[in-house]
Amino acid sequence: MPPHDLIVRAAHLVTCDGDMRVIDDGAVAVTDGRIVAVGPAAHIGDDAAEVIEAEERILMPGLVNMHCHAGDSLFRGLVEDLPLEPWLQTVWKAERAILDRRTCRLGAELGLAELLLSGVTTVMDMFWFPEATVAAAAALGMRVATGGIFFDYPGMDGRSADRRAADAEAFFAMTGRDEAVIAGVHAHGTYTVGPDHLVEAGAIARRHAGFFCTHAAETAAEQATVVERYGRRVIEHLAALELLGPRTVLAHCVHLSEAERTLLAATGTHVVHNPMSNLKLASGFAPIAELVAAGVNVTLGTDGAISGNDLDMWLAMRLAATLHKAVRGDAGVLSTRQILAMATINGARALGVEDRLGSIEVGKAADFLLLAIDRLHAVPLFDPITHIVYSSNRSDVTDVFVAGRQLVTDGRLVTADVAALVAAVRGLGPRIRASIA
């Protein structure tokens, strides 16, 4: 028997390790779903059950999308040209009319399939019926970080606030030791979840060694609401409730004071930057350069397709790499290496799984993608990382592997019937449209 299950040789291997090493004519060897060798192709050899010659490809880690509502892909393009608060009221009206376990599973599969085809191998997802998202991810073969939802009002899943804690506990029991599921607790926000329930959510997350995630400081109106109710700003409010820390992930963080930025850095709290959603909903420009300079671990997300219209992490990278240069008036702000880290290893770090995901290193899970460089926009290629951040797009992703299993081959998703999925969503379209009529 060959010593390896799989060897992939590529023109360039971008590791996203601590040194952001790039290995030209590199190779990765995989055994039992894990990376067992990384280095120049000549050193790795070709003794494997399967050898893939990717001569016109970059091999890099699978992307980690740290903020998504995959099931909301059902409502793509339904509600437009509104700021967050009135936009949410319309979105929730549609969700309340349409969503149940079956439709959440359908929407999750639609959104997750889009992500997987674009090279995302791990996604943090916040949505109703999280067990439906887990089922969709399992069918596709990708990893998902999700958990029970806390929301003080009657939810779009038909659950009341007094059921949320039991549901969150049940989710941890259901997922158990499944390596493909990273379990935690999602509280919607400080303006939709009261202090007692926020503390309860955090306690459940800690008890199970899971993550705690919430939307935070997304809009100026949110900040004003929280200040009016509690006499302190959003991040200060979370700090007072002892909810900041290295297992906390905050989505957005657009409107922050200097004191709040300092709190995030001092507590080791992680931030998810969602540039497309923040731009489209006119939420503002998150102080990402300042957060990075302060030492905050910043990650990247797409948010849901209902607020960004697609789930494109490559667009998120390019926006994050460019818009902050213009906002700061400094072309040297945020290097391509920092941006690529946000989309890979920083996400794994925020989820507490950097020991097994997020980079191409020996001992980690074999989650990686191949990126085509035999395209007009890929020549000449002087620096693979610069090319990834500024020139690549999701249509360049040709092959995707999770735990060494090939899920996308030559741009084709092999774990789902795409035509049937498209037909099912289209069939639901008239009901969705009528939901906000």
N, C-alpha and C positions, 0 to 999 in steps of 0.2 A: 504493500500500500504506500502511495506517496505520502510524504510527511505533512503536506498541506492540502486543504480542501480547494483553495483558490489562490492564485497569484494574479495581480493586476499590474501591468507595466504601463506607465504613462509618460508623456513628454515632460510634464512638470508635476511634481507632487508638492502641494501646499499643505503643510502639516497643521498650521494654527496652534502649534505647541508654544511653550513659554518664550521661545526665541523666534517664533514665526518663521521657522526654517522652510526654505524652498529647495527641493532636490530635483535637479534636472535629470531626465532619464531615470526616474525613480520607480520604485515598485513597493507593493504592499503584499504580504502573505497573510492568509486568513486560515485559521483552524478552529472548528467548533464555534463559529460566529465571532471570534475575537481576533484582533490583530496580533500576530506573533512575530512579525519582522517588518521593518521599515528601513529603506535605504536605497542606494543606487541599484538599478536593476541588475547590473553585473554581479553584485554581491548577493542578491536574493536568489538568483538562479531561476529555474523553471520547473522544479520538481513538485508538481501539484496535480490534483485530479482535473482541475480546469485552469487554463492560463488565458487571460484576456490581454491582447496586445492593443493598447489604447495610444497609438503613436501620435494622434492629433487631438489629444485630450489633456486637460488638467484634472488631476485627481485631488479632491479636497474633502473635508468633512461635510456631512449632511448639515444643512442649515437648521438652526433652532429658532422657531418663531415663538416669541415669549408672550404674545398677547393676541388672542383670536377668539372669535365667536363663530365657529365653523358652521353651526346650524343656521345662522342668520344669512347664509348664502342663498337661502330660499327667497329672501326679500331684496336681493341685489337690484339696485336702481329703482326701488319702489318709492322711496322718500328722499327728495332732493331739495337743495338750496334753502336749508334751514339751519340755524345754530343748534347746539346740542340739546338744550332743554325742550323746546317745542318739537324738535326732531324725535327725541326719545318718546314723547307722548304718542306720536303717530306710529312709531315702530312698535311700541308696546301694544297698541290697539291691534295691529296686524298679527303680532305674535300670539296674543290672547285668543284670537279667532282661529288660528291655524295650528298651533303647536300641540302635539301630544307625543307620546313615545315614538310612534311610527314616523311622524313627520320630522321630529328631531333627528331620528336615525337617518332619514333620507337627506336632510340638510347637512348633517355632519359628514355623511359620506361624500356629498357633492363638494363641500369645502375642503375636506381632507384629501380627496383625490386631486383637486387642483393644486394643493400644497405639495403633495408627494411628487407629482409630475414635474414640479419646479425645483425639486431637490431638497425640500424640507423633510427631515426624518424624525424630528421631535417638535411637538407643538404644545404650548400651554393654552388650554381652551377653557373659557368660562361660559357655560350655557346651561339652560334648563335641561333636566333629565341627563345628567352627566354620564349615567350608565349607557345611554344610547350612543354618546360620543365614543366611549370606550369600545363598544361593540363595533362601531364603524371603523375605528382605528385598527382593531384586531383583524377585521376582515381584510383591510388593506395591507396590514403588516407593518404599520408605523408605530411610533411611540407617542404617548399622549400624557400630559400632566394636567390633571383636572381634579374636581372634587365637588362636594356639596355646596350649594348656594345659600347665602344668607341675604334675605330681602324682607323688609318689615311689612310690606304691603302684600295683598293677595297676588301671588306670582303667576306668571304665564304658564306655569306647570300645574296650576290649580291648588298648590300647597299654600297654607297659611304660615305665618311666622313661627307659630308654636310647634311646627313640624320640622323646622330647619335643622335643629341640633340632632334629632334622631336620624334624619336623612344623611347628615354629614358623617355621623358615627357608622351608619350602615355602609356608606361608600368605602370607608377604610376596611371594614370587614369583608366587603365583596372583592376588593382588589387584592387584598392579602399580599402575597409575595410575587405577584406578577411583575416581571422585570420590564415589561413594556409599558407599565402604568406607574407614573409618579404621582402619588396621591397627596392632596392637600385640602384646603378650605378656601372658598371664594366668597368674600363679602362684597356685595355690589359696590357700595361706596359709603362714605361718612354722612352723606345727605339722604341716603335711602335705608340705612341701617343704624339704629340707635346705639348709644354707648354700651348698654347691657348686652345686646346681641353681638356687638363687635367683640367685646371681651370674651363672650362665650365661644365665638368662632375661633378666636386666637387660642383659647385654652384647649379646644378640641384638636387644633393643629399641633400644638406643643405635645399634647398627650400621645399623639400618634407619630411624633417626629416628622410631621408633614410640613408643607409650606403654608403660609398665609398670604393671600393675594387680594388686593382691592384696587378699584379705580381711585385715583387721588389727585387732587388739584388740577383737574383737566381744564376747567374753565374759571373765568373770573367770577361768574355767577355762583358757581359751587363754593368758591372761597367765601363769598359774601354770605351765603346761606349758612355755612358752618360757623362763621364768626358771629352771626346774629344769634344762632341757637346756643352756642357753647362758649362764646367769648374768646375763642382762640382759632387760629388758622388750621387748615386741614392736617398738615404734618405735625404741628404742635399738639393737636387733638389726639392723633394716633400715638404720639409719644407719651402723652399723659395717661393713655389707656394701656401703656406698656406693650404696644403692638409693633414697634419698630425693632429691627434686628436682622441677623444674617439669614433667617428663614422667611423673611418678609419680602414680597415682590410687589412694587407699586407701579401700576400702569399710568402712563402719561406724565405726571409731575411737570405740567406746563407753567403754572403760576406759583412760583416759589419765592419766598423772601430769602435773603442771605442767611438768616438764622435757620430757616428750614433746610437749606442746602447743607449747612453745617451739621444739623441733626441727622440727616441722612448719612453723611459721611462718618460721623462719630459712631453711629449704631451699626454700620455695615449693612444697611438696608439697600436692596437692589431696585433699580428703576428700569422700566421698559419704555423706550422711545418709540412712538408711533407717528412718524412724520406725515404720512399720507392722510390719515384720519384727522390729525390736528390741523392740517392745511385745509382740507375739504370742509370741515365743520367750523372753520374760522375760529378755532379754539386758541390759537396763538403759537408762539415759538418757544419750545421748551429750552431751558438754559443748559443744554447738553455739554457744551464746552466747559462751562463753569463746574458742572457736576463731575465731569471726568477729571478736571484739574484738582478738584477737592478730594479725589480718590474714590468716588462712588462707582460701583460696578454697574455700568449702563449696558443694557441689552436692547434688542430690536424686535419690533412686532409689526404686524399688518393691521391689527384690529380686525373687525368683521368686514365682510364684503358689502354689507349694507351701508357702511360709512366710508369705505374706500373703493367700492365697486369691484375690486379683485383682491386676491391674497398674494401679493407679489413682493417677496422679500428682497429681490434684486432691486426693485424700485425703492424699497425702504432703505437699502444700503446707499443707493446713489443720492437720494434726497438727504439722508443724514450726513453724507460726505460733502454736500455742496451748500445746502441752505444756511448752515451755521457759519460758513465762511462769509456769506453775504451779510447775515445778521450782525456778525462781529466786525465786519470790515477787515478781515484777516485771513488771507489765503492759506496761511500755515496752520490754521486751527483744524484739529482732528485728522490725523494721518490715515492713509488707506489701511494700514495695519490695525489701527484702533477700530476702524469701522468693521473690518472683517472679523475681528475678535468679538465685537458686539453681536454679530450674526451667528457665532459659533461657540467658542469656548466660554464667553461671558454668560451666555444663556445657560450652559451646562452648570456653570458655577452658581448662578442664581437658583437653580433647581437642586443644588446640593449633590450633583452627580458628575462633577468635573473629573472624578477618578475613573469614570467609565465612558463618558461621552464628550463630544465637543472638539476633539482634535484627533489627528492621525498619529497615535503613539502605541507602542507595544503594551498589550494588556487591556486596551480599551475595546469596546464593541466596534465591530466592523461596519459602521454607519458612514457611508461616503457616497459621493456622486462623481460622475465624469462630465466635464464641461468641454464642449467642442471648441477648438481653436482653428478649425479649417474653414473659417468664415471670413468674408471681406472685412468685417469690423474687428477682426482679431489679428490683423497683420499691419505693420510689423508688431511683434510682441517683445518688449524689452524687459518688462517686469510682470510676472503672472498675477501678483496681488493687485497692482494698479489696474490690470485688465479686468480682474474679477469685479472690482468695485465700480469702475467708471465705464467699462465697455460691454460687460457681459449682460445677458438678459435670460429670462427663464426658458426661452425657446432654445437656448444653447445647451441645456441640460439634456443629455442623451441617455444616461443610465444612472440608476439609484439603487443602493444596497442598504439594507438594514440587517444587522447581525449576520452579515455575509450573504444574505439571501437577496437575489436580484429581483426588485419589485418593478423597476422601469427598465425596459430594454429598447434601445434605439428609439427613444421618445414615446414608447408605447407602454401604458400601464397594464401590467399582466395580472393584477390581483382584483380587477373589477371589470364588469361589463359596462364600458363607458356609454355605449349607445343606449342600453337599457336604463342607465342612470339618468341620462339626458332626457329620455322619453318620460320617465316617471316625474321628473321635476316640471317638465313642460305641461304634463297632464294636470298638475296641481296649480298651474299658473292662473287660470280664471278665478279659482277660489281665493288665491292670494290677492289678486287685483281687487276683487269685490270686498275684501276685508276692510279697506279704508275708503270705500266709496261713500 
